[in-house]
Amino acid sequence: MNDKYDHTGPDLIYVVENIPGPAEDNEEYEELLNNYNSQLSYKCECTGSCLNESCLCIYNSRGKNYTFSDINNLKSYKIIDYKKSDKSIFECNDLCSCIRYCGNKLVPEGPLEGLFVKPCDVKEKGIGLFTKHHINKGSYICEYAGEIITKSQALKRHQINVNNMKMNFIFCLNEHSNGKVTQTFVDPSSFGNIGRYINHSCEPNCFILPVRVNTPLPKLAIFSLTEIPVEHEITIDYGSKTYNGPNTNDNEVKIEYGRKLCLCNSNNCKGSLPYDLY
């Protein structure tokens, strides 16, 4: 993976993609580790490019994932069908016979160039992720990478963060399929990539989609939802469209329910950060 970014803080370790969290003596962790070390068994037999559903990976994605003006220029790749809430992307993997620039390989190539971290205009937000270049709508930004942890570990860490009044970086991905919900927990608090610096906005310019490449565990891939001008901040929505707890601007009630004041300053700001139970 071509990732030239790094952390400035000495207490952080940069990882270019997800790593398994600390060992636990339970079935939940055993399943996580097995999935992490597993290789997806399917592969496409394409001899060159992968441009239609004759490619097994594109077929598994229920249609093409990307469009592009130049198949050899990953910057020209744009995601298709990003509005589908159930969209899941399967990219060509290490077992596939297709070429590197097949049209269905993007996320493992690494994050977009020109991203940088700096203090936000709103001081209370801390630092955020910004772009040196104009970003087109539908472009791949980066992965939200860190430790993949179990739900029990996520709950434990979340409570520690609450007790110590620390920022919570844990992201819970809920995937709905055949009446079941599969959850993937990624925590970039100590081990993470450039994606950990992305702040919340109630009107985000980016969104997250699960992308599977080699293993059953999805990568949390961030794509641009709109055109993003030079020097603008990269943002996502941290939560779902519904919240647990009251929707109120009263700070005392927010604290009681684990809610924090939202500082995105968007026109449709909800007043407080998303608060969803795992």
C-alpha positions in Angstrom: 0.0 0.0 0.0 1.3 3.4 -0.9 0.8 5.4 2.3 3.4 8.1 3.0 1.5 9.7 5.9 2.5 9.6 9.6 1.5 10.8 13.1 3.1 13.8 14.8 2.2 12.6 18.3 4.7 10.3 20.0 2.0 8.3 21.7 0.5 7.1 18.4 1.6 4.4 16.1 0.9 4.7 12.4 -0.7 1.7 10.7 -1.6 1.7 7.0 -4.4 -0.8 7.4 -6.3 -2.6 10.2 -4.6 -4.8 12.7 -6.2 -7.1 15.2 -6.7 -5.8 18.8 -5.2 -7.3 21.9 -5.8 -11.1 22.5 -8.8 -12.1 24.5 -9.7 -15.6 25.8 -13.2 -15.9 24.3 -15.0 -17.1 21.2 -15.7 -13.6 20.0 -12.0 -12.8 19.6 -11.3 -16.2 18.1 -13.8 -15.6 15.4 -12.4 -12.1 14.8 -8.9 -13.5 14.5 -10.0 -16.2 12.1 -11.7 -13.7 9.9 -8.6 -11.5 10.0 -6.3 -14.3 8.9 -8.7 -15.7 6.3 -8.4 -15.3 2.6 -11.7 -14.9 0.6 -12.0 -18.0 -1.5 -13.6 -16.5 -4.6 -11.5 -15.0 -7.4 -12.2 -13.6 -10.8 -10.6 -15.2 -13.9 -10.4 -12.0 -15.9 -7.3 -11.9 -18.1 -7.1 -8.1 -18.2 -9.6 -5.5 -17.0 -12.7 -6.1 -14.9 -15.4 -4.0 -16.5 -18.7 -5.9 -16.2 -20.5 -8.6 -14.3 -18.5 -11.3 -16.1 -16.0 -10.5 -13.3 -17.0 -12.5 -10.2 -15.9 -9.7 -7.9 -18.1 -7.1 -9.7 -20.9 -9.7 -9.8 -20.6 -10.1 -6.0 -20.9 -6.3 -5.7 -24.1 -6.4 -7.6 -22.7 -4.2 -10.4 -19.7 -2.1 -11.2 -18.1 -0.3 -8.2 -16.2 2.5 -10.0 -16.2 4.6 -13.1 -13.1 6.4 -14.4 -11.8 8.5 -17.3 -8.4 6.7 -17.3 -8.2 3.1 -16.0 -4.5 3.6 -15.2 -5.1 6.8 -13.2 -6.6 6.0 -9.8 -7.3 9.7 -9.1 -9.9 9.5 -11.9 -11.8 6.7 -10.2 -15.3 7.6 -8.9 -17.7 5.4 -6.9 -21.0 4.4 -8.4 -24.3 3.9 -6.6 -23.0 5.6 -3.4 -26.6 6.5 -2.4 -27.5 2.8 -1.9 -27.6 2.2 1.8 -27.0 -1.5 1.4 -24.1 -1.1 -1.1 -21.2 -3.4 -0.3 -18.0 -3.4 -2.4 -16.0 -6.4 -3.3 -12.7 -5.4 -4.9 -10.5 -7.9 -6.8 -8.2 -9.7 -4.4 -4.7 -11.3 -4.4 -6.1 -14.5 -5.9 -7.6 -12.8 -8.9 -5.9 -13.2 -12.3 -6.6 -9.6 -13.5 -4.1 -6.8 -13.9 -3.2 -4.2 -11.3 -5.2 -1.4 -13.0 -8.2 -3.6 -13.7 -10.9 -1.0 -12.8 -11.9 -2.8 -9.6 -8.8 -2.2 -7.4 -8.6 1.1 -5.6 -8.6 1.0 -1.7 -5.5 -1.2 -1.3 -3.5 1.4 -3.3 -3.6 3.8 -0.4 -5.0 7.2 0.5 -5.4 10.2 -1.6 -2.4 12.5 -1.9 -2.5 16.0 -0.6 -4.2 15.4 2.8 -2.9 17.2 5.8 -3.7 17.7 9.5 -4.0 21.1 11.1 -6.0 22.9 13.9 -9.6 23.6 13.0 -11.0 27.1 12.7 -13.2 26.2 15.7 -10.6 25.9 18.4 -12.6 23.5 20.5 -12.7 20.9 17.7 -9.0 20.4 18.0 -7.3 19.2 14.8 -8.9 17.9 11.6 -8.0 16.5 8.2 -7.8 18.9 5.3 -6.9 18.7 1.6 -4.3 20.6 -0.5 -6.1 19.7 -3.7 -9.6 19.9 -5.1 -11.4 16.6 -4.6 -14.1 15.5 -7.1 -17.4 14.0 -6.0 -17.2 10.2 -5.5 -13.4 10.1 -5.0 -11.7 7.7 -2.6 -10.1 9.6 0.3 -8.6 7.0 2.7 -9.4 4.1 5.0 -10.5 4.6 8.6 -7.9 2.2 9.9 -6.9 1.0 13.4 -7.3 -1.9 15.7 -10.2 -4.3 14.8 -11.6 -5.2 18.2 -14.5 -7.3 19.6 -17.7 -5.8 20.8 -16.9 -6.6 24.4 -13.5 -4.8 24.0 -15.3 -1.8 22.4 -17.7 -1.5 25.3 -14.9 -1.7 27.8 -12.8 1.0 26.0 -15.8 3.2 25.5 -16.5 3.2 29.2 -12.8 4.0 30.0 -13.0 6.9 27.6 -16.1 8.2 29.3 -14.6 7.8 32.8 -11.4 9.6 31.8 -13.3 12.2 29.6 -11.2 11.2 26.6 -12.2 11.4 22.9 -13.8 8.2 21.6 -12.5 7.1 18.2 -14.2 3.7 18.1 -16.3 3.3 14.9 -19.0 0.7 14.8 -20.0 -0.5 11.3 -23.5 -2.1 11.2 -24.2 -4.3 8.1 -27.7 -5.6 7.6 -28.1 -8.9 5.6 -30.8 -11.5 5.6 -32.4 -10.1 8.8 -29.1 -10.2 10.6 -26.7 -7.4 11.7 -23.0 -7.8 11.5 -20.9 -5.4 13.5 -17.3 -4.4 12.9 -15.5 -2.3 15.5 -12.4 -0.2 14.5 -10.5 1.8 17.1 -7.6 4.1 15.9 -7.0 5.6 19.3 -3.4 4.3 19.6 -2.9 2.5 16.3 -4.3 4.3 13.4 -3.9 6.0 10.0 -4.6 9.5 8.6 -8.4 8.7 8.8 -8.5 9.1 12.6 -8.3 12.9 12.3 -11.6 13.2 10.4 -14.2 15.2 12.4 -17.9 14.9 12.5 -20.3 17.1 10.6 -24.1 17.1 10.4 -23.6 18.1 6.8 -20.6 15.9 5.9 -18.7 16.0 2.6 -17.7 12.4 2.9 -19.2 9.0 3.8 -18.0 5.5 4.7 -18.7 2.3 2.8 -17.5 -1.2 3.6 -15.0 -2.5 1.1 -13.8 -6.2 1.1 -10.6 -7.1 -0.6 -8.9 -10.2 0.7 -10.6 -11.1 4.0 -14.2 -11.3 5.2 -13.5 -8.3 7.4 -14.4 -5.0 5.6 -12.2 -2.0 5.3 -13.9 1.3 6.3 -13.4 3.2 3.1 -14.1 6.9 3.0 -15.4 8.5 -0.2 -16.3 12.1 -1.0 -20.0 12.9 -1.0 -19.6 16.3 -2.7 -16.9 18.4 -4.5 -14.4 19.4 -1.8 -12.4 22.6 -2.5 -8.8 23.3 -1.7 -8.0 23.8 2.0 -11.4 22.5 3.1 -11.9 20.1 5.9 -12.7 16.4 5.3 -15.8 15.4 7.4 -18.1 12.4 7.9 -21.3 11.8 9.9 -20.2 9.8 13.1 -23.6 8.2 13.7 -26.8 7.0 12.2 -29.8 9.1 11.2 -31.5 8.3 14.6 -30.1 8.9 18.0 -30.6 7.3 21.4 -31.6 9.8 24.0 -33.3 13.1 23.9 -32.7 15.6 21.1 -32.1 18.7 23.1 -29.7 21.7 23.4 -29.5 21.4 27.1 -25.9 20.7 28.0 -26.7 19.0 31.3 -29.1 16.5 29.6 -26.5 15.8 26.9 -23.8 15.0 29.4 -26.3 12.7 31.3 -27.0 10.7 28.1 -23.4 10.8 26.9 -24.1 13.5 24.4 -21.5 16.1 23.5 -22.0 19.5 21.9 -21.6 19.5 18.2 -19.2 22.1 16.8 -19.6 21.5 13.1 -21.4 24.9 12.5 -23.3 23.5 9.6 -26.7 25.1 8.6 -28.5 22.0 9.7 -26.5 21.2 12.8 -28.4 18.9 15.2 -26.8 20.6 18.2 -25.0 17.5 19.6 -22.8 14.7 18.4 -24.4 11.4 17.4 -24.9 9.0 20.3 -25.7 5.5 19.2 -25.5 2.4 21.4 -23.5 -0.5 20.0 
